[in-house]
Amino acid sequence: MLLKNLREQVLEANLELVRRGLVLYTFGNASGISRQDGLIAIKPSGVPYEELTPEQIVITDIAGKTVEGNLRPSSDLATHVELYRQYPAVGGVAHTHSEFATAWAQARRPIPCFGTTHADYFHGPIPVTDTLTADEISTDYERNTGIAICRIFKNADAMATPAALVAGHAPFCWGASAAEAVRNCVILEYVAKIAYYTEGVHPDVQPIEPALHDKHNRRKHGPNAYYGQGRHDDPRSDAE
Ligand SMILES: [Zn+2]
């Protein structure tokens, strides 16, 4: 069996989506890539999470062609592939229809950065893709979804804001690994919920000041990051 460790990591990442309450039924998917082998491991399509085993994780090449596995890969594979192809630093991708992030995606509104929790993990607002055209939907829909995400980051750092809302659909997140992509989905959902509440408390609220935003973002992610115990991606180094 190819890539036993990666299969286990991807299985675990998918189960974490369930444990965190981000997916219903078989909605959502997570994948990881071995850059060394040029192979992607992704959840199979339509298999209930409680039945998933490492053997069922589908291995594909970087073009999305199945290399090992009897099940069909997640139907969103082509979106994941596009992110892997565009961004060499991406090691994992995750997609959910989590409630609050999906509400912003359906409203086609970027999530403004209203506070330091958001700034700790995402630089600037969480962007929304353009609405796909009828042609983009009828042919290569999933790939075009990935292209629409990448278009947002043409002049921006996709690793500094590792999330995007697909207009009328839901969020995709990414990270250095499948686990990190899932963690970004969890944090995104929290940020989306708090932003919704913030506007409820004060409909005309403005994003936080650039100085406060950058202070928080850079202390965790900048070249002079000093937060935590030396590993800025350590999930135990909680935001303050
Ligand atoms: Zn979806």
Residues whose N, C-alpha, C, O or C-beta is under 5 A from the ligand:
A	BS01	ZN	A170
